[in-house]
């Protein structure tokens, strides 16, 4: 089976997103996101600065999913040569950017949004990531025992190393993989959210 055939997109992203059943955690996250949009009090400086973080995080996630072939091979190239979990690193940068863009230091509500954003990022680090890492690392060790152990020995789990680790894999970024991983939907959602926040 060719790479293009294996990763052909068979369903529009918006239909797939609409058909998903949300867990209580996902309902809470979406409700919090809507609350941020409704209560946001951005000023020009913090909005531009935060938006740059959001765009940077989206670019990192797009780079990540252009290298990822879920359950088919262990990704060790591109951003995976710097961090074993670059998608979550990108999510962290996006969350940081949204919090910065939505608040300001001139009003009590703006400061409250920053405080709430800091608490949300803390929950992301302390409550979500440890459980997610434990499950995913165990799954990678089961699917690719030797490669996963070698990757973990050279590449940190989250915070990136500066120089890329050379695994010997020649895989390159591929738009077919990016589309197959349905990442473009979240880029549209985040950019739309920033636009709504500013209006």
Secondary structure as UniProt FT lines:
FT   HELIX           3..6
FT   HELIX           13..18
FT   HELIX           24..39
FT   HELIX           44..65
FT   TURN            66..67
FT   TURN            70..72
FT   HELIX           78..81
FT   TURN            84..85
FT   HELIX           86..102
FT   HELIX           108..123
FT   HELIX           124..129
FT   HELIX           130..143
FT   HELIX           145..154
FT   HELIX           175..180
FT   TURN            181..182
FT   HELIX           184..198
//
